[in-house]
Amino acid sequence: MANNAYTTDTTPEAQQVQLELWKSMTGQQRVEKALALSQQIRSMAFAAIARRHPDFDAAQVQLKFIELTYGRELAADFECWAKEQN
């Protein structure tokens, strides 16, 4: 039986199916799937930020994502770096 420690919204049966699908993939397929899921999550986060801040342009959305994910200090450093690039 699968350990449900990492999820609260998936039945044990569905979790077992998911785990079996992951196990059936090659290493390359697992990496590709993980990268695709990561990109999907980033896209969803960017969309959520844009909805909350409709006045933000794409650069401001990206900066807010960096702030929320990595902290204000890195976001400020990134903002300075981005301004230097222009």
N, C-alpha and C positions, 0 to 999 in steps of 0.2 A: 504494500500500500504506500502511496506517495505521501511525503511529508508536506503538510499544508502551511508550514511556517512562513512562507513568503507571500502568500495570497489569502485574501478573505472572500473573494467573489467568484472563485472557481470551485466547482464540485471536485471531490477526489477522483471521480471517474474521468472528468474532462482533463484534469491535471495529468492523470496517467496517460491519456491519449497524447497530450502535448509533449510529455517527456519521451514517449516512444517515438514520436515524430522527430524530435531533436536527436535522439539516439540513432535514428535511421539515416540521418544526413551525414555526408562526408564532412571533414574538417573545413574544407573550403566553403561548402554550403552553409555551415553553421556561422562562419565568419561573415559571409555575405548577408545572411539573414539578420545577424546581430547589427551589422552596419546599417542595413535598411531600417530596422526597428529604431535604432538610435536617430537616424535622420527623420523618421516619422515623428518621433517625440519632440525633436528640436522644432520641426515645422509646426506642430501643434502648440508648442510653447510660444513661438513667434506670433502665431495667429491669436493666441489668447492675450498676449501683450498688446498687439495692435487693436484688438477689440476694447481693451480697457483704456487705451490711450489713442483714440481715433485721430488726434492731432499730430501724432508721431509720424515722422518719415521712416524709411527703411533703416537708416543709420541709427536713429534714436531707438527703434525697436531692438536692433542688435545690441546697442549699448545697454539697454535695460536688461536684456537677457544675460549679458555678461555680469552685470551688477547682481542680479538675482541668483545667478548660478555660482559665481566665483567671488563676489564681494565688491564693495564700493572702491576699494583701493585699486584692484586690478582694472575695474571699469574706468576709473580716472586715468590710470596709466595708458589704457588702450585709447581713450579719447584723445589724450595728448599725442600719442603715436600717430593716430589717424589724422589729426590736424597737421602734423609735420609732413605726412605723405602727400597732402594736397598743395 
